[in-house]
Amino acid sequence: MGMSDKIKELVAIGASFTVNCQPCLQYHAEKAAEYGAAPEEIASAIEIGRCVRKGAGAKMDKFSAPFSATAETGTGRTQEAGCCMR
């Protein structure tokens, strides 16, 4: 059994936020609501996207530091290889 349309739209909301696509976020938020997503569920999907984007940005800052003398290292927190959210 696959994901419901509501869950697919919530995933798309998180992905849209992560890649900074405003038109996609608008579209998928509206579709998720049509499929019965509560405002709290949409907000939660956005927060997950926000966490992924923040973690990915920090990892990229750290990764790119050797290539640029002016690169910021983000939070200063060391993250092990793996998921950006951990």
C-alpha positions as CSV (number, residue, x, y, z in Angstrom):
1,M,0.0,0.0,0.0
2,G,1.4,3.4,-1.0
3,M,1.2,6.8,0.7
4,S,-2.1,8.7,0.8
5,D,-2.4,11.8,-1.3
6,K,-2.3,13.9,1.9
7,I,1.0,12.4,3.0
8,K,2.5,12.8,-0.4
9,E,1.5,16.5,-0.3
10,L,3.0,16.9,3.2
11,V,6.3,15.4,2.0
12,A,6.2,17.8,-1.0
13,I,5.7,20.7,1.4
14,G,8.8,19.8,3.3
15,A,10.8,19.3,0.1
16,S,9.5,22.6,-1.4
17,F,10.5,24.5,1.7
18,T,14.0,22.9,1.8
19,V,14.7,24.0,-1.8
20,N,13.2,27.4,-1.3
21,C,10.5,27.1,-3.9
22,Q,7.7,29.4,-3.0
23,P,5.3,28.5,-5.8
24,C,5.8,24.8,-5.0
25,L,5.1,25.4,-1.3
26,Q,2.0,27.4,-2.1
27,Y,0.7,24.7,-4.5
28,H,1.4,21.8,-2.2
29,A,0.1,23.5,0.9
30,E,-3.2,24.1,-0.9
31,K,-3.4,20.5,-2.2
32,A,-2.6,19.1,1.3
33,A,-5.4,21.2,2.7
34,E,-7.7,19.9,0.0
35,Y,-6.7,16.3,1.0
36,G,-7.6,17.0,4.6
37,A,-4.3,18.1,6.1
38,A,-4.8,20.2,9.2
39,P,-2.9,23.5,9.5
40,E,-0.7,21.9,12.3
41,E,0.3,19.1,9.9
42,I,1.3,21.6,7.2
43,A,3.3,23.6,9.8
44,S,5.0,20.5,10.9
45,A,6.0,19.6,7.4
46,I,7.4,23.1,7.0
47,E,9.4,22.7,10.2
48,I,10.9,19.4,9.0
49,G,12.0,21.1,5.8
50,R,13.4,24.0,7.8
51,C,15.5,21.5,9.9
52,V,16.8,19.7,6.8
53,R,17.7,23.0,5.1
54,K,19.5,24.3,8.2
55,G,21.4,21.0,8.7
56,A,22.4,20.8,5.0
57,G,23.6,24.4,5.0
58,A,25.7,23.8,8.1
59,K,27.2,20.7,6.5
60,M,28.0,22.5,3.3
61,D,29.6,25.4,5.2
62,K,31.9,23.0,7.0
63,F,32.6,21.0,3.8
64,S,33.4,24.1,1.8
65,A,35.7,25.7,4.4
66,P,38.9,24.3,3.0
67,F,38.1,25.8,-0.4
68,S,37.6,29.3,0.9
69,A,39.5,31.2,3.5
70,T,36.4,33.3,4.3
71,A,33.9,30.4,4.6
72,E,31.8,30.3,7.7
73,T,31.6,27.1,9.5
74,G,28.0,27.5,10.7
75,T,27.2,26.5,14.2
76,G,30.6,25.1,15.1
77,R,28.9,21.9,15.9
78,T,30.5,18.7,14.5
79,Q,28.2,16.3,12.8
80,E,29.0,12.8,11.8
81,A,28.4,11.6,8.3
82,G,24.8,10.7,7.7
83,C,21.5,12.5,7.8
84,C,21.5,16.3,7.9
85,M,18.9,16.3,10.6
86,R,20.9,14.3,13.1
